[in-house]
């Protein structure tokens, strides 16, 4: 038992991935946006690579969608050049050519 008296379960990566993906599919049309959809696979890979997660799939996915600070390059005139965008993204959690999550 953990300090909080919650049971600790060992599950496979596939199980966790399926649970996170199911929750994402359930709520992405409610809270998602183009940026969150564009970065979802990358976010999922980072989360799964952590090796240890705390929180339910709902907590993890909902926080990503609701509280994520998403930046769309096309919305920000200052990020038009690749050099400026790349410099900005150095301080982001994940990013691609069009979107970033700070």
N, C-alpha and C positions, 0 to 999 in steps of 0.2 A: 504494500500500500504506500502511496505517496504521502507526503506531509499533510496534504489536505484531505486525507482519508478517501481519496478517489482511487478506484482500482486502476492498475496500469496494465494495458494490453499490448501485446506484440502482434502487429498485423503486417501484411505484406505491402510493399510499395504499390502494387497494382490495386489493392483494396483501397488504400488511401487516395490514389489517383482517381479511381472510379467514384468515390464519395465526393471528392472536390469537384470533379467534372459534372456529376449529377446536380450538385447544388448550383454550380455556375449556369448550367443550362436552364435550371428552374427560375433563376432570378435575373439573368443578363438582360432580358427585354424590359425589366422594370427599372433597374439602376444602371445598366451598362451604357456605354457610349462607344463610338468608333475607336477611340484610343484604348479603352479597356479591352475591347475585343481584339484589337491588333496586338496587344501585349500579353494576352491571357496565356498562351502556350509558354512563353518565356517566363512569366510569373510562376506558372505551375511547375516548370522544371526547377526553378530556384527553390521553391517551397519543398518539393520532393527531395531535393539534394540535401536539405538541412539534416535529415536523418532522424530528427525528433521534433514533433509538433505539439503545441499546446493549444487546445481549443477545438471546437467542433468544426466540421466542414462549413456549417452556416456562419460561424464566427469568422473564420478565415476568409471565405469568399465574400461575405457581405461587407467586411471591412475593406477588402480590396476594391470593391465596386463603389461603396458609399463614401469611404474616407480617403480613397486614393487621390493623390494630387496629380492628375493627368494633364500633360501639356501637349497640345497639338502644334506641330511646327507651322502648319499653314495658318494658324490663328495669330502667330507672333511674327510680325514684320521683321524684327531684329534677327531672327534665326534663318533667314533665307539662304545664306551661304553655308556650305558644308562645314567650313572651318569653325564658324561661330556656333553652329548646332552641335558639333562634336565637343567643343569646349564646354558648352552648357551641359551636355549629357555626362560629362566626367563626374558630375556631382549628383547624378540620378541613380536610382535603384536599378531600373532596367529601362531600356530604350531601343528604338529601331530608327530607321531613316525618317519616319513621320511623326512618331509619338514618344513621349517619355513619361515615366512615373517617378516623381521626386520623392 
